[in-house]
Amino acid sequence: MENPILLAPMQIVDLFCRFAAVGVLFSLLLNSFYRAVSKITWSYAALAVCCVAYLLLTAPIANHHYGWLRPPLLLLTDLTSLALLNLYWLHTKDKIMLSALPRWVLVTGGIWLFWISYFFLFKAGRGLYHDIHHTLCLSILVYILIDAIKSFEDDLVEKRRRLRRIMITTISFYMALLTLVELAQTSLKDHWLFSLSNATAALLVSLYFSREYNLMAGRPSAESSSPLPRENTEPEPHPLIAVLTKLMKEGFYQQNGLTVNQLARELKVPAHQLRQMINTQMGFDNFTQFINSYRIPDVCEALSDPNRARDPILTIALEAGFNSIAPFNRAFRQQMGMTPSEYRDRFQK
């Protein structure tokens, strides 16, 4: 007869927190699928399933009690970082991560996923590759953290800024810490206090996200809460637009390293108000895109001027406010569909 599972009082509390978190995550999933099934919903579902697998796998229960269930739980747990990256990418880039990757990366990724499925399902995740895989997972988390920090100030969409803030302050840090504990090969991860703290944190985070989702879902949309507009009428432009446009035409965009906060101080308005106005009324998703809408035409005018035919392109780019040649070339090609040299050649005799 198999030995029964014996738990200390604190371990029972640990299990309660874990199963409560699992219940909250599943209720959140069912609610989201009921409201709308979209690629965002599937991304959240994948991340939630991985988190549930982690909570179950790290419960204060001996490994042999899991039986055949342990390998798939282990596989899903080790795919958490990838699920998080997919969700983050979809929210911040507005497209599925797979659609942005070159073919060779997709093939390599497919082979990698096939290998780790075999490794965790049939080899029980034993061996050096487990540590190698944890290092790869940590690298993914570091990438998310760096990208979230790097793009936070430039982002004008409040939803994305909030997601980046969450990634920076909670999810990425939390998961990176857990990965480091795994790599440390210490007894800390097996201590009852660490396990209980882990379960409690997971429950609190789950409850927080559930509350935020319900508040967002229950909030009336702009279409349903506002009265119908009159025919042939358009919303009046924000009075700040005229002031901002005048300032840009005077060449304020030519400052190197110009940020939203600097521009807000110059206009004497809160930065969040300026972000919202540029995003909702001028149609720009990030601040760099807005600034480049002035810098690129400035560069084009200089490149088409025969009196400046001998001026280096880098000098013209720096005068327009760009910090270096590489970001300038990318921005110019994206907006004009050609390189700066090709554009200048069109005006050469």
C-alpha positions in Angstrom: 0.0 0.0 0.0 1.4 3.4 -0.9 2.4 5.7 1.9 -0.2 8.4 2.6 0.5 12.1 2.2 1.3 13.6 5.6 1.2 17.4 5.8 2.1 19.8 8.6 -0.4 22.6 9.4 1.7 25.2 7.5 1.8 22.9 4.5 -2.0 22.7 4.5 -2.2 26.5 4.5 0.3 26.3 1.6 -1.9 24.0 -0.4 -5.0 26.1 0.4 -3.3 29.2 -1.1 -2.2 27.2 -4.2 -5.6 25.7 -4.9 -7.2 29.0 -4.3 -4.9 30.7 -6.8 -5.6 27.9 -9.3 -9.3 28.4 -8.8 -9.0 32.2 -9.3 -7.0 31.6 -12.5 -9.5 29.1 -13.9 -12.4 31.3 -13.1 -10.6 34.2 -14.9 -10.0 32.0 -17.9 -13.6 30.9 -18.1 -14.8 34.5 -17.8 -12.5 35.7 -20.5 -13.5 32.9 -22.9 -17.1 33.6 -22.2 -16.7 37.3 -23.1 -14.6 36.9 -26.2 -12.3 34.3 -27.7 -9.4 36.1 -29.4 -5.6 35.7 -29.8 -5.2 37.8 -26.6 -7.5 35.4 -24.7 -5.5 32.4 -26.0 -2.3 34.0 -24.9 -3.6 34.6 -21.4 -4.9 31.1 -21.3 -1.5 29.7 -22.2 0.2 31.7 -19.5 -2.5 30.8 -16.9 -2.1 27.1 -17.7 1.6 27.3 -17.2 1.2 29.1 -13.9 -1.3 26.5 -12.7 1.2 23.8 -13.6 3.9 25.6 -11.6 1.6 26.0 -8.5 0.7 22.3 -8.6 4.2 21.1 -9.3 5.8 23.0 -6.5 3.2 22.0 -3.8 4.7 20.5 -0.6 4.2 17.0 -1.8 6.8 14.4 -2.6 7.5 13.9 -6.3 6.6 10.2 -6.4 3.0 11.1 -5.4 2.5 12.9 -8.7 3.0 9.7 -10.8 2.4 10.2 -14.5 1.2 13.8 -14.0 4.6 15.2 -13.0 6.3 15.2 -16.5 3.6 17.3 -18.2 3.4 19.6 -15.2 7.2 20.0 -15.4 7.0 20.7 -19.2 4.3 23.4 -18.8 6.1 25.0 -15.9 9.3 25.3 -18.0 7.3 26.9 -20.8 6.0 29.7 -18.6 8.7 32.2 -19.7 7.8 31.5 -23.4 4.1 32.0 -22.7 4.9 35.3 -20.9 7.0 36.5 -23.8 4.2 35.7 -26.3 1.7 37.6 -24.3 4.0 40.6 -23.8 4.9 40.6 -27.5 1.2 40.5 -28.5 0.3 43.4 -26.2 3.3 45.7 -27.1 3.8 44.9 -30.8 0.1 44.4 -31.7 0.9 41.2 -33.6 1.6 37.5 -32.9 5.2 36.8 -32.1 5.4 34.0 -34.7 4.4 36.3 -37.5 7.4 38.5 -36.9 10.1 35.8 -36.8 12.1 34.7 -39.8 11.6 31.2 -41.2 14.9 29.8 -39.8 14.0 31.0 -36.3 10.6 29.3 -36.6 12.3 26.0 -37.7 14.9 26.2 -34.9 12.1 27.0 -32.4 10.0 24.1 -33.5 13.0 21.7 -33.2 13.7 23.1 -29.7 10.1 22.7 -28.6 10.0 19.1 -29.9 13.2 18.4 -28.0 12.2 19.9 -24.7 8.8 18.1 -24.9 10.7 14.8 -25.3 13.2 15.8 -22.6 10.6 16.6 -20.0 7.9 14.0 -20.9 10.1 11.0 -21.3 13.4 11.9 -19.6 11.6 13.6 -16.6 13.8 16.7 -17.0 16.8 15.1 -15.6 20.3 16.2 -16.7 22.4 19.2 -17.5 19.9 20.4 -20.1 17.5 21.3 -17.4 19.9 23.9 -16.1 20.6 25.1 -19.7 16.9 25.4 -20.3 16.5 27.5 -17.1 19.2 29.8 -18.3 17.4 30.3 -21.6 14.2 31.0 -19.6 16.1 33.6 -17.5 17.4 35.2 -20.7 13.8 35.5 -22.0 12.8 37.2 -18.7 15.8 39.6 -18.9 14.8 40.5 -22.5 11.2 41.3 -21.4 12.5 43.4 -18.5 15.0 45.3 -20.6 12.5 46.0 -23.4 9.8 47.1 -20.9 12.2 49.5 -19.2 13.7 50.8 -22.5 10.3 51.4 -24.2 8.3 52.6 -21.1 8.8 56.4 -21.5 8.5 56.3 -25.3 5.1 54.4 -25.2 2.0 56.7 -25.5 -0.6 53.9 -25.1 -1.6 53.8 -21.4 -2.6 50.1 -21.5 0.8 49.1 -22.8 2.5 51.4 -20.3 0.6 49.7 -17.6 1.6 46.3 -18.8 5.2 47.3 -19.0 5.0 48.7 -15.5 3.6 45.4 -14.2 6.3 43.4 -16.0 9.0 45.6 -14.5 7.7 45.6 -10.9 6.1 42.2 -10.5 5.9 39.4 -13.0 9.4 39.5 -14.6 11.1 40.2 -11.2 9.1 37.5 -9.5 9.8 34.8 -12.1 13.5 35.8 -12.5 13.9 35.4 -8.7 12.3 31.9 -8.9 14.6 30.9 -11.8 17.6 32.1 -9.9 16.6 30.1 -6.9 16.3 27.0 -9.1 19.8 27.7 -10.6 21.3 28.2 -7.1 20.9 24.5 -6.2 20.3 25.3 -2.6 17.8 24.0 -0.1 16.0 27.3 0.0 13.4 26.2 -2.6 12.5 23.2 -0.4 12.0 25.2 2.8 8.4 25.4 4.0 8.6 29.1 4.5 9.7 29.8 0.9 7.0 27.5 -0.4 4.3 29.1 1.7 5.5 32.6 0.7 5.5 31.6 -2.9 1.9 30.2 -2.7 0.7 33.3 -0.8 2.3 35.6 -3.4 0.7 33.6 -6.3 -2.7 33.9 -4.6 -2.4 37.7 -4.1 -1.2 38.2 -7.7 -4.1 36.1 -9.0 -6.6 38.0 -7.0 -5.2 41.3 -8.1 -5.4 40.4 -11.8 -8.9 39.0 -11.3 -10.0 42.3 -9.7 -8.4 44.4 -12.5 -10.0 42.2 -15.2 -13.4 42.4 -13.6 -13.1 46.2 -13.2 -12.1 46.6 -16.8 -14.8 44.3 -18.1 -17.5 46.0 -16.0 -16.4 49.5 -17.1 -18.8 50.9 -19.8 -17.2 51.6 -23.1 -17.0 55.0 -24.6 -19.6 54.1 -27.2 -22.2 53.0 -24.7 -21.6 55.6 -22.0 -21.5 58.7 -24.1 -24.5 60.2 -26.0 -24.7 59.8 -29.7 -22.9 62.6 -31.6 -24.9 64.9 -33.8 -24.7 64.4 -37.5 -21.9 66.0 -39.4 -20.1 67.0 -36.2 -16.6 66.0 -35.2 -15.0 66.2 -31.8 -13.2 69.5 -31.3 -9.4 69.2 -31.3 -7.6 69.7 -28.0 -6.4 73.3 -27.6 -3.0 72.0 -26.8 -2.5 70.7 -30.3 -2.1 74.2 -31.8 0.5 75.1 -29.2 2.3 71.8 -29.7 2.3 72.2 -33.5 3.6 75.7 -33.3 6.4 74.6 -31.0 7.4 71.8 -33.3 7.4 74.0 -36.4 9.8 76.3 -34.5 12.3 73.5 -34.4 11.9 72.2 -30.8 12.1 68.6 -32.2 15.7 69.2 -33.1 16.9 68.7 -29.5 18.9 65.5 -29.2 17.4 63.0 -26.8 14.1 64.9 -26.5 11.6 63.0 -24.2 7.9 63.3 -23.4 8.8 64.8 -20.0 11.0 67.5 -21.5 8.3 68.4 -24.0 5.6 68.4 -21.3 7.7 70.8 -19.1 8.1 73.1 -22.0 4.4 73.1 -22.6 3.7 73.3 -18.9 1.3 70.4 -18.9 1.3 67.0 -17.1 3.2 64.4 -19.1 0.3 61.9 -18.9 -2.0 64.5 -20.5 0.5 65.1 -23.3 0.8 61.4 -24.0 -2.9 60.9 -24.1 -3.4 63.8 -26.4 -0.7 62.8 -28.9 -2.0 59.2 -28.9 -5.8 59.7 -29.1 -6.0 62.9 -31.1 -2.9 62.8 -33.3 -2.8 59.1 -33.8 0.7 58.2 -32.7 1.5 55.1 -30.7 4.9 56.1 -29.4 6.8 59.3 -28.9 9.6 58.5 -31.3 7.1 58.0 -34.1 5.6 61.5 -33.3 9.0 63.3 -33.2 10.2 61.5 -36.4 7.2 62.8 -38.2 8.9 66.2 -37.9 12.5 65.1 -38.1 12.3 63.0 -41.3 10.7 65.8 -43.4 13.4 68.2 -42.1 16.1 65.7 -43.3 14.3 65.2 -46.6 14.3 69.0 -47.2 18.0 69.2 -46.5 18.8 66.2 -48.7 17.0 67.7 -51.6 18.7 71.1 -51.2 21.5 71.4 -53.9 23.3 73.8 -51.6 23.8 71.0 -49.1 24.7 68.3 -51.6 28.2 67.9 -50.0 27.0 67.9 -46.4 27.4 64.5 -44.8 24.2 62.7 -44.1 25.2 62.1 -40.5 25.6 65.9 -40.0 22.1 66.5 -41.4 20.6 63.7 -39.2 22.2 65.1 -36.0 21.0 68.6 -36.9 17.4 67.2 -37.1 17.7 65.7 -33.6 18.8 62.2 -34.2 21.5 60.8 -31.8 23.2 58.3 -34.1 23.2 57.1 -37.7 21.7 53.6 -37.1 18.3 54.7 -35.6 18.1 57.5 -38.2 18.6 55.0 -41.1 15.9 52.7 -39.7 13.4 55.5 -39.1 14.1 57.1 -42.6 13.7 53.8 -44.4 10.5 52.9 -42.5 8.9 56.3 -43.3 10.3 56.9 -46.8 10.7 53.4 -48.1 14.3 54.0 -49.2 17.7 54.8 -47.7 18.8 58.5 -47.2 21.5 58.0 -49.9 18.9 56.8 -52.4 16.6 59.7 -51.6 19.5 62.2 -52.1 20.5 60.6 -55.4 17.0 61.5 -56.8 18.0 65.1 -56.7 21.5 64.8 -57.9 22.2 66.0 -61.5 
